Amino acid sequence: MAIKKSELYSSLWASCDELRGGMDASQYKDYVLVMLFIKYVSDKYAGQPFAPITIPAGASFADMVALKGQTDIGDQI
């Protein structure tokens, strides 16, 4: 069964609201935009030797995902 676009949007907004918790939306936006930028750069330039942006070892989006669930994730990032 196909999902309607409006149902998908509602589900995504509800997920974002749940993740945001008690944080102000304008502050949450800053975190999300940084994560989206890191994801984009990691996907676009990972493994390219002469890329305009160099991703240091341990700084890719995949490295951040690997830290999920650790108590010191903030310090590790």
N, CA, C and O of each residue as an XYZ file, in Angstrom:
308
protein
N       0.841     -1.175      0.000
C       0.000      0.000      0.000
C       0.885      1.238      0.000
O       1.786      1.359      0.830
N       0.638      2.137     -0.907
C       1.429      3.361     -1.021
C       1.025      4.351      0.067
O      -0.140      4.442      0.452
N       2.017      5.085      0.548
C       1.755      6.097      1.563
C       1.527      7.440      0.869
O       2.214      7.770     -0.097
N       0.581      8.192      1.354
C       0.295      9.508      0.775
C       1.360     10.491      1.212
O       1.943     10.367      2.289
N       1.603     11.465      0.359
C       2.614     12.472      0.648
C       2.286     13.228      1.932
O       3.185     13.523      2.720
N       1.033     13.540      2.148
C       0.644     14.274      3.359
C       0.897     13.439      4.613
O       1.281     13.977      5.651
N       0.680     12.113      4.517
C       0.958     11.236      5.658
C       2.453     11.170      5.945
O       2.872     11.155      7.103
N       3.251     11.133      4.884
C       4.708     11.122      5.047
C       5.171     12.406      5.714
O       5.966     12.360      6.653
N       4.687     13.552      5.245
C       5.063     14.832      5.841
C       4.662     14.901      7.309
O       5.433     15.369      8.147
N       3.462     14.437      7.618
C       3.002     14.458      9.006
C       3.884     13.583      9.888
O       4.215     13.953     11.015
N       4.256     12.430      9.370
C       5.119     11.520     10.119
C       6.507     12.122     10.343
O       7.068     12.012     11.433
N       7.049     12.752      9.318
C       8.369     13.389      9.446
C       8.346     14.533     10.454
O       9.258     14.660     11.272
N       7.299     15.373     10.399
C       7.191     16.478     11.349
C       7.049     15.964     12.777
O       7.647     16.512     13.702
N       6.262     14.921     12.950
C       6.084     14.346     14.283
C       7.405     13.785     14.809
O       7.715     13.925     15.992
N       8.176     13.157     13.937
C       9.490     12.630     14.329
C      10.424     13.757     14.744
O      11.113     13.655     15.759
N      10.447     14.817     13.973
C      11.303     15.964     14.298
C      10.895     16.589     15.628
O      11.752     16.942     16.438
N       9.602     16.725     15.853
C       9.129     17.286     17.120
C       9.530     16.407     18.295
O       9.898     16.907     19.358
N       9.459     15.093     18.097
C       9.837     14.156     19.164
C      11.332     14.263     19.458
O      11.732     14.262     20.622
N      12.154     14.353     18.426
C      13.599     14.472     18.621
C      13.977     15.800     19.272
O      14.897     15.866     20.088
N      13.263     16.839     18.904
C      13.556     18.175     19.426
C      13.296     18.256     20.915
O      14.012     18.960     21.626
N      12.296     17.557     21.400
C      11.976     17.574     22.823
C      11.624     18.972     23.286
O      10.787     19.635     22.673
N      12.251     19.431     24.361
C      11.968     20.741     24.923
C      12.820     21.862     24.353
O      12.706     23.008     24.787
N      13.673     21.546     23.386
C      14.566     22.554     22.808
C      13.772     23.511     21.916
O      12.836     23.095     21.232
N      14.140     24.767     21.925
C      13.515     25.761     21.072
C      13.755     25.402     19.606
O      14.843     24.950     19.248
N      12.753     25.600     18.766
C      12.843     25.212     17.355
C      13.976     25.920     16.628
O      14.630     25.315     15.778
N      14.224     27.194     16.942
C      15.300     27.923     16.262
C      16.673     27.375     16.645
O      17.592     27.384     15.826
N      16.817     26.908     17.858
C      18.073     26.306     18.292
C      18.238     24.922     17.667
O      19.337     24.558     17.246
N      17.169     24.161     17.606
C      17.186     22.822     17.011
C      17.586     22.891     15.539
O      18.323     22.037     15.046
N      17.093     23.916     14.845
C      17.397     24.112     13.429
C      18.899     24.188     13.206
O      19.402     23.642     12.225
N      19.623     24.853     14.095
C      21.072     24.970     13.958
C      21.751     23.605     13.997
O      22.670     23.346     13.220
N      21.309     22.745     14.886
C      21.881     21.399     14.984
C      21.588     20.581     13.726
O      22.468     19.906     13.191
N      20.346     20.653     13.267
C      19.942     19.857     12.115
C      20.684     20.313     10.861
O      21.131     19.474     10.078
N      20.821     21.606     10.656
C      21.522     22.102      9.469
C      22.985     21.676      9.455
O      23.518     21.344      8.397
N      23.635     21.681     10.600
C      25.025     21.221     10.677
C      25.115     19.747     10.329
O      26.004     19.340      9.581
N      24.205     18.945     10.862
C      24.222     17.511     10.573
C      23.957     17.233      9.094
O      24.585     16.352      8.509
N      23.036     17.975      8.489
C      22.764     17.808      7.064
C      23.974     18.187      6.224
O      24.268     17.526      5.228
N      24.680     19.248      6.615
C      25.878     19.663      5.891
C      26.962     18.593      5.986
O      27.593     18.257      4.984
N      27.178     18.062      7.177
C      28.191     17.016      7.360
C      27.817     15.775      6.547
O      28.686     15.155      5.934
N      26.548     15.413      6.537
C      26.093     14.260      5.758
C      26.344     14.497      4.270
O      26.842     13.609      3.578
N      26.006     15.677      3.777
C      26.188     16.000      2.360
C      27.665     15.953      1.967
O      28.024     15.337      0.963
N      28.509     16.597      2.749
C      29.939     16.632      2.445
C      30.546     15.234      2.520
O      31.370     14.864      1.684
N      30.139     14.463      3.519
C      30.653     13.097      3.657
C      30.265     12.242      2.456
O      31.088     11.481      1.947
N      29.030     12.361      2.005
C      28.574     11.567      0.867
C      29.239     12.003     -0.443
O      29.592     11.171     -1.278
N      29.401     13.292     -0.604
C      29.918     13.817     -1.873
C      31.431     13.645     -2.024
O      31.904     13.329     -3.116
N      32.193     13.846     -0.956
C      33.646     13.899     -1.086
C      34.409     12.762     -0.417
O      35.640     12.758     -0.438
N      33.715     11.805      0.171
C      34.403     10.691      0.841
C      35.211      9.883     -0.176
O      34.690      9.473     -1.213
N      36.464      9.663      0.129
C      37.324      8.834     -0.705
C      37.879      9.500     -1.939
O      38.556      8.842     -2.730
N      37.620     10.788     -2.138
C      38.165     11.496     -3.291
C      39.482     12.161     -2.894
O      39.489     13.027     -2.020
N      40.591     11.774     -3.517
C      41.892     12.284     -3.090
C      42.103     13.785     -3.340
O      42.821     14.428     -2.574
N      41.507     14.351     -4.372
C      41.735     15.768     -4.687
C      40.455     16.594     -4.557
O      40.234     17.541     -5.312
N      39.634     16.231     -3.609
C      38.374     16.935     -3.372
C      38.654     18.327     -2.798
O      39.659     18.525     -2.116
N      37.769     19.291     -3.072
C      37.960     20.637     -2.523
C      37.811     20.691     -1.001
O      38.279     21.633     -0.362
N      37.170     19.696     -0.433
C      37.011     19.618      1.017
C      37.591     18.292      1.477
O      37.217     17.236      0.966
N      38.496     18.345      2.433
C      39.096     17.132      2.972
C      38.384     16.755      4.263
O      38.243     17.580      5.167
N      37.945     15.530      4.344
C      37.267     15.038      5.544
C      38.307     14.307      6.383
O      38.805     13.260      5.971
N      38.641     14.844      7.555
C      39.642     14.182      8.407
C      39.160     12.808      8.870
O      37.958     12.550      8.951
N      40.095     11.954      9.162
C      39.759     10.626      9.664
C      38.945     10.757     10.949
O      39.319     11.507     11.850
N      37.850     10.039     11.030
C      37.000     10.069     12.211
C      35.976     11.187     12.217
O      35.256     11.353     13.201
N      35.893     11.971     11.124
C      34.987     13.121     11.104
C      33.856     12.984     10.088
O      33.143     13.956      9.834
N      33.677     11.818      9.510
C      32.608     11.644      8.531
C      31.278     11.382      9.239
O      31.234     11.119     10.441
N      30.225     11.458      8.480
C      28.897     11.187      9.038
C      28.804      9.740      9.520
O      28.190      9.463     10.550
N      29.414      8.822      8.776
C      29.402      7.404      9.171
C      30.112      7.209     10.507
O      29.703      6.370     11.309
N      31.177      7.982     10.754
C      31.882      7.895     12.035
C      30.986      8.362     13.177
O      31.011      7.794     14.269
N      30.187      9.410     12.915
C      29.263      9.891     13.937
C      28.176      8.866     14.226
O      27.810      8.651     15.382
N      27.663      8.239     13.181
C      26.620      7.223     13.366
C      27.174      6.046     14.169
O      26.457      5.447     14.970
N      28.444      5.717     13.955
C      29.069      4.609     14.687
C      29.142      4.897     16.192
O      29.223      3.966     16.994
N      29.116      6.165     16.578
C      29.190      6.545     17.992
C      27.824      6.506     18.686
O      27.730      6.696     19.899
N      26.783      6.262     17.916
C      25.421      6.258     18.456
C      25.305      5.303     19.638
O      25.728      4.149     19.567
N      24.728      5.804     20.721
C      24.504      4.998     21.905
C      25.599      5.081     22.953
O      25.420      4.596     24.070
N      26.734      5.691     22.612
C      27.809      5.822     23.591
C      27.527      7.005     24.509
O      26.992      8.023     24.070
N      27.883      6.872     25.769
C      27.593      7.926     26.732
C      28.429      9.178     26.504
O      28.003     10.270     26.881
N      29.603      9.051     25.897
C      30.464     10.209     25.673
C      30.464     10.646     24.221
O      31.481     11.118     23.713
N      29.327     10.494     23.545
C      29.245     10.806     22.120
C      29.596     12.275     21.850
O      30.254     12.573     20.853
N      29.176     13.177     22.704
C      29.479     14.601     22.505
C      30.970     14.876     22.523
O      31.466     15.653     21.706
N      31.690     14.254     23.439
C      33.138     14.421     23.514
C      33.831     13.774     22.315
O      34.821     14.302     21.808
N      33.318     12.648     21.869
C      33.916     11.934     20.740
C      33.778     12.725     19.449
O      34.703     12.764     18.637
N      32.622     13.354     19.257
C      32.400     14.127     18.039
C      33.269     15.353     18.053
O      33.233     16.145     17.111
